[in-house]
Amino acid sequence: MQTNGELPMKVVGRKGKAKADVLAIDGMQRLANNLRGNKPFIPKGVWRFKTFEEADVWTLKVRTRR
């Protein structure tokens, strides 16, 4: 059904309200930054592991270091 010479359109998705409120998570982000200090979560560089399990253990170790 065409009206007024327009082509039919199909709406795939709608832009809605943001899922996360930046101001609501600000306190948690500040806490994470204070706890982490100046250390990144994962050190920069290329890391090679023999297995995914070895990589997972290393990742957990560097994320929980103090």
N, C-alpha and C positions, 0 to 999 in steps of 0.2 A: 504494500500500500504506500504509494507515494503521494504526498500532498505538497502543493506549492513548488513542485519541481525539485524537491530535496531528496537526497538519497537516504535510505533508511540507515540508522546508526544502532550500534549495539554497545551498551555500556559494560565494560569489563570489570572495572573497579571504581570505587569512589574514594576520594581523598577525605579522610575523616580527621577527627581530633587526634593529636599526638598521643602515642601510647605511654610515654614517660614524661613527667613534668620535671624539667631541669632544676627548678628551685627545690623540689621535694627531695631530690637525690644529692643536693649540694653538700649537706652535712656528712653523708656517707662517703662522698668522694674526698672531702677534706680529711676525714679520719683515715682513709686508705693512704692518702698522700703523706700524712704525718707518720703513720706506722712504717711506711716503706722508706721514708727518708729520701736520700739521693740515689738509692739503688733502683735500677729498672727491674721489672718483674723477671724478664729473661735477658741475659747478657746478649749484646749484639755480636754478630759474627755468624760463621757457618759451622754448624755442629753436625758431626756424622756419628751415627750409631749403627750397631749391627742389627738390632731388633727394635720394634716399636716399644716393647716392654722396657728396654734399657733407656730409651728416650723418655718414656713416661716417668720412670724413677728419677732421672736427672731433672726433668721439668718440675716435679714435685719438690725435689731437694732445693732448687734455686728459688722457687716461689715461697718456700717456707723458711728460708734462711733469715737470720737476724743481723 
